Amino acid sequence: MDEDAPRITLVTEYFYPEEASTAQLLTSLATGLQGDFDVSVLTGRPNYHPGDETESVPTREQHKGVSIERLPATRLDKDTLPFRVVNWITFTLLVFWRLIRTRDSDDVVLVLSNPPLLPLAAWAAKRLCGISYGYLIYDMYPDFPVALGMISEESIVARWWERVMRMIYRDADQIVVLGDSMKRRLTSKMDDDPVFSPNKVEVIPNWEDGDFIEPMPKPKNSFAQKEGLTDSFVLLYSGNIGRFHELRTAIDAIGLLEERGRDDIEFVIIGEGARKADHQRYVEQRGIRNVRFLPFQPMERLPETLTACNASLVGIIPEVEGMCVSSKLYSALAAGRPILAVVGEEDEVARAVREHDCGAYVRPGDAKAAAETLAEWADNSTLSEELGEHARTSFESHYTRSHAVDAYRHLFNQMHNRS
């Protein structure tokens, strides 16, 4: 490592060897930047490990040249909100302490939006010791929990949180968002702040590993063969089944298709999450036959599971439009399948589908339009295959790791030149 290489610190709750998507993305980014920069990471202790769960992970280690320091934050039951908040607080305080003890004004720090209190550590460290910080927004707070009905917009918590976030936005040297819809929402929110500059908001999409996820013909797919998916037209949803994932429109579309005698089209849902049981009850109550639920699959099976279909669903409730970008977009594009985008009209996924001609946009709740789209694709394999080819082409042109690393490299060079 060149001793004169600029130093950057990534601050993230999850990092290698975690398998969560955030950990994979940040690990990929850190190793991609190492060499041009002296990269270090402040992170938490893993919640799970690919090997023995009792196996200890070192407090400090090097991973592909990246220096990792794992902070001893609490690891209480994250499914219980008060415990989860305690975990957020302890991690944020430990990050703040490490930043003011070990970083100086020549350092550049990139801090994530998750956990929600984490950017406070970078903001306070800038105030105390002059570090430069960038703020990478995966989810906007308190917008996100307000939209999901978890807290009231008029509550004391939401109003305090909003004031804190405005300080963080104002003082950040750079802000990174995942799409244009997020940038519009953020700049609109800060439009009345005379100090805030919208020019510091950069759009850098996330990415997928295009060597790991590649198009694969469904008839040759062993997972599709094992699950009996080779003879029907399959719409696939794979991933977390959470509060803001919009699956109901596709489920209702399958019900409409069944009423028309189209048993050759089915919807396969792979994964777990807070809303899975609700969707299972809904399907059972309505007697919908061609919706299947499969359990979570290990990461090494992704190349097969994501291509065991003819089309991919990316569904997000419109209430959170502009607050996040679904990571399903990148994996669906990499898999080379047409995308059924059931999202808000200005959502980043809808924009990508229109711009790259790689699927169809359907308004949430419009099951009739979704059914007609699926029937058209099932009846016209030439069209659906062409849309899938467009998906992979757009992925290779815009959403690879090399595109993202180049963008972050430019961002960090700009920040260092100003510091």
Long-range contacts (C-beta under 8 A, 24 or more apart in sequence): 1-35, 1-38, 1-65, 2-38, 5-35, 5-36, 5-37, 5-38, 6-37, 6-38, 6-108, 6-412, 6-413, 6-416, 7-37, 7-38, 7-40, 7-106, 7-107, 7-108, 8-33, 8-37, 8-38, 8-39, 8-40, 8-107, 8-108, 8-109, 8-110, 8-412, 9-39, 9-40, 9-41, 9-42, 9-99, 9-103, 9-107, 9-108, 9-109, 9-110, 10-39, 10-40, 10-41, 10-42, 10-109, 10-110, 11-41, 11-42, 11-43, 11-95, 11-99, 11-109, 11-110, 11-111, 11-112, 11-118, 11-121, 11-122, 12-41, 12-42, 12-43, 12-112, 13-43, 13-44, 13-91, 13-112, 13-114, 13-115, 13-118, 14-43, 14-44, 14-46, 14-47, 15-41, 15-43, 15-68, 16-63, 16-68, 17-46, 17-49, 17-50, 17-57, 18-46, 18-47, 18-48, 18-49, 19-48, 19-50, 19-299, 21-327, 22-112, 22-114, 22-138, 25-206, 25-207, 26-112, 27-63, 27-66, 28-207, 28-209, 28-401, 29-404, 29-405, 29-408, 30-66, 31-63, 31-64, 31-65, 31-66, 32-401, 32-402, 32-404, 32-405, 32-408, 33-405, 33-408, 33-409, 33-412, 34-64, 34-65, 34-66, 35-65, 36-409, 37-409, 37-412, 39-65, 39-66, 39-67, 40-66, 40-67, 40-68, 40-69, 41-66, 41-67, 41-68, 41-69, 42-69, 42-71, 42-95, 42-98, 42-99, 43-68, 43-69, 43-70, 43-71, 44-70, 44-71, 44-73, 44-75, 44-91, 45-70, 45-71, 45-72, 45-73, 45-75, 46-70, 47-75, 47-78, 69-98, 71-95, 71-98, 87-115, 88-115, 88-116, 88-117, 88-118, 89-117, 91-115, 91-118, 92-117, 92-118, 92-120, 92-121, 93-121, 95-121, 95-122, 96-120, 96-121, 96-124, 96-125, 99-125, 99-129, 99-131, 100-125, 100-128, 100-129, 103-129, 103-131, 104-129, 104-130, 104-131, 105-129, 105-130, 105-131, 105-132, 105-419, 106-419, 107-131, 107-132, 108-132, 108-133, 108-134, 108-173, 108-412, 108-415, 108-416, 108-419, 109-133, 109-134, 110-134, 110-135, 110-136, 110-176, 110-412, 111-135, 111-136, 112-136, 112-138, 113-137, 113-138, 113-139, 113-140, 113-141, 114-138, 114-139, 116-141, 116-142, 116-161, 119-165, 119-168, 119-172, 120-164, 120-168, 122-168, 123-167, 123-168, 123-171, 123-172, 126-171, 127-171, 132-173, 132-415, 132-416, 132-418, 132-419, 133-172, 133-173, 134-172, 134-173, 134-174, 134-175, 134-176, 134-411, 134-412, 134-415, 135-168, 135-169, 135-172, 135-174, 135-175, 135-176, 136-176, 137-175, 137-176, 137-177, 137-178, 137-182, 137-186, 138-178, 138-324, 139-323, 139-324, 140-182, 140-185, 140-186, 140-322, 140-323, 140-324, 141-165, 143-185, 143-320, 143-323, 144-320, 144-323, 144-324, 147-244, 147-319, 147-320, 147-323, 148-243, 148-244, 148-319, 148-320, 166-190, 166-193, 169-193, 169-196, 170-195, 170-196, 172-200, 173-200, 173-415, 173-418, 173-419, 174-200, 174-202, 174-411, 174-414, 174-415, 175-200, 175-201, 175-202, 176-201, 176-202, 176-203, 176-204, 176-408, 176-411, 177-201, 177-202, 177-203, 177-204, 178-203, 178-204, 178-205, 178-206, 178-324, 178-325, 178-348, 179-203, 179-205, 179-325, 179-348, 179-351, 180-348, 180-351, 181-321, 181-322, 181-325, 181-346, 181-347, 181-348, 181-351, 182-322, 182-323, 182-324, 182-325, 182-348, 184-322, 184-346, 185-322, 185-323, 202-407, 202-411, 204-404, 204-407, 204-408, 204-411, 205-325, 205-330, 205-398, 205-399, 205-403, 205-404, 206-325, 206-327, 206-330, 206-399, 206-404, 207-330, 207-399, 207-400, 207-401, 207-403, 207-404, 208-330, 208-331, 208-333, 208-334, 208-395, 208-399, 208-400, 209-334, 209-401, 210-334, 210-395, 210-396, 210-400, 210-401, 212-302, 212-303, 213-302, 213-303, 213-306, 213-307, 213-331, 213-334, 213-335, 214-303, 214-307, 214-334, 214-335, 214-336, 215-307, 215-335, 215-336, 215-337, 215-388, 215-392, 216-303, 216-304, 216-307, 216-335, 218-307, 218-308, 218-309, 218-310, 221-304, 221-307, 221-308, 222-304, 223-297, 223-301, 223-304, 223-305, 223-308, 224-304, 224-307, 224-308, 224-309, 227-268, 227-292, 227-294, 227-308, 229-266, 229-268, 229-308, 229-309, 231-264, 232-263, 232-264, 232-265, 232-266, 232-290, 233-264, 233-265, 233-266, 233-310, 233-311, 233-374, 233-377, 233-378, 234-266, 234-267, 234-268, 234-308, 234-309, 234-310, 234-311, 235-265, 235-266, 235-267, 235-268, 235-309, 235-310, 235-311, 235-312, 235-313, 235-340, 235-374, 236-267, 236-268, 236-270, 236-305, 236-306, 236-308, 236-309, 236-311, 236-312, 236-313, 236-337, 237-267, 237-268, 237-269, 237-270, 237-271, 237-312, 237-313, 237-315, 237-328, 238-269, 238-270, 238-271, 238-297, 238-302, 238-305, 238-306, 238-312, 238-328, 238-331, 239-270, 239-271, 239-327, 239-328, 240-271, 240-272, 240-273, 241-269, 241-271, 241-272, 241-273, 241-274, 241-275, 241-276, 241-279, 242-273, 242-274, 242-275, 243-274, 243-275, 244-316, 244-317, 244-319, 244-320, 244-324, 245-273, 245-275, 245-315, 245-316, 245-317, 246-315, 246-316, 246-317, 246-342, 246-343, 246-364, 247-275, 247-279, 247-313, 247-315, 248-279, 248-282, 248-365, 249-315, 249-342, 249-362, 249-364, 249-365, 249-366, 249-367, 249-370, 250-313, 250-315, 250-340, 250-342, 250-367, 250-370, 251-279, 251-282, 251-283, 251-288, 251-291, 252-367, 252-370, 253-367, 253-368, 253-370, 253-371, 253-374, 254-288, 254-290, 254-291, 254-371, 255-286, 255-288, 255-367, 256-367, 256-368, 256-371, 257-290, 257-371, 257-374, 257-375, 258-288, 258-289, 258-290, 260-371, 260-375, 262-375, 262-378, 263-289, 263-290, 264-378, 265-290, 265-374, 265-375, 265-378, 266-290, 266-291, 266-292, 267-291, 267-292, 267-313, 268-292, 268-294, 268-308, 268-309, 269-293, 269-294, 270-294, 270-295, 270-296, 270-297, 270-305, 271-295, 271-296, 272-296, 302-331, 306-331, 306-332, 306-334, 306-335, 306-337, 307-335, 307-336, 307-337, 309-337, 310-337, 310-338, 310-377, 310-378, 310-384, 311-337, 311-338, 311-339, 311-340, 311-359, 311-374, 311-377, 311-384, 312-337, 312-338, 312-339, 312-340, 313-339, 313-340, 313-342, 314-339, 314-340, 314-341, 314-342, 314-343, 314-349, 315-341, 315-342, 315-343, 315-364, 316-342, 316-343, 316-344, 316-347, 316-349, 317-364, 318-343, 318-344, 318-345, 318-347, 318-364, 321-346, 321-347, 322-346, 322-347, 325-349, 329-399, 330-395, 330-399, 332-391, 333-358, 333-391, 333-392, 333-394, 333-395, 333-399, 334-392, 334-395, 334-399, 335-391, 335-392, 336-388, 336-389, 336-391, 336-392, 336-395, 337-388, 337-391, 338-377, 338-384, 338-387, 338-388, 338-391, 339-391, 340-370, 340-373, 340-374, 342-370, 352-394, 355-394, 356-390, 356-391, 356-393, 356-394, 357-387, 357-390, 358-387, 358-388, 358-390, 358-391, 358-394, 359-387, 359-391
